[in-house]
Amino acid sequence: MQLAQQLRYEYEFTDTQAYNKLHHRIGLVGNEKIIENILKYAESRTSELSGPVGIRIMGDSGLGKSRILHELEYLLNIYGFDVVRTEVTRQWKEPFAAFKPILSRIIFNEKLSWELIQKYGPELVKLFPELKNRWDVQPSPALSDEHEHLKMANRIFNFMSEFGTDRPFVLLIDNAEYLSTYEHTVIDFF
């Protein structure tokens, strides 16, 4: 019997990857309470319009932290949350490389206010030189390496916080143990 006849519903079976993902999805077993608590926390934080939500899930390798993040991302998207996710790798040597995909998604996919551009543009063009012409901003004067990294960490956090106040989002960073000291500085503020 055809699936459409069984369901008494006409639908096109065109996106097989999405349907298979949902059809063969196996939920987490034994971590439902963790997921439930995190979802409640995310909902309370985003309803307060208090900036991005940061939650640390820590533990030894192989305990299922990445699996929990995948499940969270899936459920948060279903519940209508704006989710920004990145996975850190050991190969990243460039300063703040873990935040480039996150910042890139915000900068290139969202409508930013002129105030945010003016306020954070001089630092962000150091990570994204192509924005210099797009935003018509000049990089701020360079400082010593230590001060430059601390200033960049501060500006990244403040940029995401101010953006997140108007458009709350949940930030998921997998393999955070590979973050540099300065990248840890950014997430420590959350």
C-alpha positions as CSV (number, residue, x, y, z in Angstrom):
1,M,0.0,0.0,0.0
2,Q,1.3,3.5,-0.8
3,L,2.4,5.7,2.0
4,A,0.1,8.5,0.9
5,Q,-2.9,6.1,1.1
6,Q,-1.9,4.9,4.6
7,L,-1.6,8.4,5.9
8,R,-4.5,9.7,3.9
9,Y,-2.4,12.6,3.2
10,E,-0.8,13.7,-0.1
11,Y,2.8,14.7,0.2
12,E,5.8,14.8,-2.0
13,F,8.7,12.7,-1.0
14,T,11.4,15.0,-2.3
15,D,13.7,15.8,0.6
16,T,14.8,12.2,1.4
17,Q,17.8,13.4,3.6
18,A,15.5,15.3,5.9
19,Y,12.8,12.6,6.1
20,N,15.4,9.9,6.7
21,K,17.0,11.9,9.4
22,L,13.7,12.3,11.2
23,H,12.5,8.8,10.5
24,H,15.6,7.1,11.8
25,R,16.2,9.5,14.7
26,I,16.8,7.8,18.0
27,G,16.5,10.1,21.0
28,L,18.9,10.3,23.9
29,V,18.3,7.7,26.6
30,G,19.1,8.7,30.1
31,N,19.8,12.3,29.4
32,E,16.3,13.6,29.1
33,K,16.5,15.6,32.3
34,I,19.7,17.3,31.2
35,I,18.1,18.3,27.9
36,E,14.9,19.4,29.6
37,N,16.7,21.6,32.1
38,I,18.8,23.2,29.4
39,L,15.8,23.9,27.3
40,K,14.0,25.5,30.2
41,Y,17.1,27.6,31.0
42,A,17.4,28.7,27.3
43,E,13.7,29.6,27.2
44,S,13.9,31.7,30.3
45,R,17.1,33.5,29.2
46,T,15.9,34.3,25.7
47,S,12.5,35.5,26.9
48,E,14.3,38.0,29.1
49,L,16.1,39.3,26.0
50,S,19.3,39.2,28.0
51,G,21.8,38.4,25.2
52,P,23.1,35.0,24.0
53,V,22.7,32.0,26.2
54,G,25.8,30.1,27.2
55,I,25.7,26.7,28.9
56,R,28.8,24.6,29.7
57,I,28.6,20.9,29.4
58,M,31.8,19.5,30.6
59,G,33.2,16.0,31.0
60,D,35.8,13.5,29.8
61,S,36.0,12.4,26.2
62,G,33.5,9.9,25.1
63,L,30.7,10.7,27.5
64,G,28.3,12.0,24.9
65,K,28.7,15.7,25.1
66,S,28.7,16.2,21.4
67,R,25.6,13.9,21.1
68,I,23.8,16.1,23.7
69,L,24.7,19.2,21.7
70,H,23.4,17.7,18.5
71,E,20.1,16.8,20.2
72,L,19.9,20.3,21.8
73,E,20.5,21.9,18.4
74,Y,17.8,19.8,16.8
75,L,15.2,20.5,19.6
76,L,16.0,24.2,19.9
77,N,15.4,24.6,16.2
78,I,12.1,22.7,16.5
79,Y,11.1,25.1,19.3
80,G,11.9,28.1,17.2
81,F,15.2,29.2,18.9
82,D,17.9,30.9,16.8
83,V,20.8,28.5,17.2
84,V,24.4,29.3,16.3
85,R,26.7,26.3,16.5
86,T,30.3,25.6,15.9
87,E,32.7,22.8,16.4
88,V,36.3,23.6,17.5
89,T,39.1,21.6,16.1
90,R,42.7,21.3,17.2
91,Q,44.0,22.5,13.9
92,W,42.8,26.0,14.3
93,K,45.8,28.1,15.0
94,E,44.5,31.5,13.9
95,P,43.4,33.8,16.9
96,F,39.7,33.6,17.5
97,A,39.2,31.1,14.7
98,A,36.4,29.4,16.8
99,F,34.4,32.6,16.7
100,K,34.8,33.3,13.0
101,P,31.9,31.0,11.9
102,I,29.7,32.4,14.6
103,L,30.5,36.0,13.8
104,S,30.3,35.3,10.1
105,R,26.8,34.0,10.5
106,I,25.7,37.1,12.4
107,I,27.6,39.6,10.2
108,F,26.7,38.2,6.8
109,N,23.2,36.8,7.5
110,E,21.6,39.4,9.7
111,K,20.7,43.0,9.3
112,L,23.0,44.9,11.7
113,S,22.3,48.3,13.1
114,W,24.5,51.1,12.1
115,E,25.4,51.6,15.7
116,L,26.7,48.1,16.0
117,I,28.8,48.5,12.9
118,Q,30.3,51.8,14.1
119,K,30.9,50.5,17.5
120,Y,32.5,47.1,16.7
121,G,33.5,47.4,13.1
122,P,37.0,48.7,13.7
123,E,37.8,45.4,15.6
124,L,35.7,43.0,13.4
125,V,37.5,44.1,10.2
126,K,40.6,42.7,11.7
127,L,39.0,39.3,11.6
128,F,37.1,39.9,8.3
129,P,39.1,42.3,6.1
130,E,36.4,42.2,3.4
131,L,34.2,44.3,5.7
132,K,36.5,47.3,5.4
133,N,34.9,48.4,2.1
134,R,31.4,47.0,2.8
135,W,31.1,49.0,6.1
136,D,33.5,51.8,5.2
137,V,35.3,51.4,8.5
138,Q,39.0,51.5,9.3
139,P,40.7,49.0,11.7
140,S,41.5,50.4,15.1
141,P,45.2,51.0,15.8
142,A,47.1,47.9,16.7
143,L,48.2,47.3,20.2
144,S,50.7,44.8,21.7
145,D,49.7,41.2,21.1
146,E,48.5,40.6,24.6
147,H,46.4,43.8,24.7
148,E,45.1,43.3,21.2
149,H,43.9,39.7,22.0
150,L,42.2,40.9,25.2
151,K,40.6,43.8,23.4
152,M,39.4,41.5,20.7
153,A,37.9,39.1,23.2
154,N,36.1,41.9,24.9
155,R,34.7,43.3,21.6
156,I,33.6,39.9,20.4
157,F,31.7,39.2,23.6
158,N,30.2,42.7,23.7
159,F,29.2,42.5,20.0
160,M,27.4,39.2,20.4
161,S,25.8,40.4,23.7
162,E,24.4,43.6,22.1
163,F,23.3,41.7,19.0
164,G,21.7,39.0,21.2
165,T,19.8,41.6,23.2
166,D,17.7,42.4,20.2
167,R,17.8,39.0,18.6
168,P,18.3,36.3,21.3
169,F,20.2,33.2,20.2
170,V,21.6,30.1,21.8
171,L,25.4,29.6,21.3
172,L,26.6,26.0,21.1
173,I,30.3,25.3,21.0
174,D,31.4,21.7,20.7
175,N,34.9,20.7,21.8
176,A,35.4,23.9,23.8
177,E,38.5,22.3,25.4
178,Y,40.4,23.2,22.2
179,L,39.7,26.9,22.5
180,S,42.7,29.2,23.0
181,T,43.1,31.1,26.2
182,Y,41.7,34.2,24.6
183,E,38.7,32.4,23.2
184,H,38.0,31.0,26.6
185,T,38.0,34.5,27.9
186,V,35.1,35.3,25.6
187,I,33.0,32.3,26.7
188,D,33.9,32.9,30.4
189,F,31.7,36.0,30.2
190,F,28.6,34.0,29.4
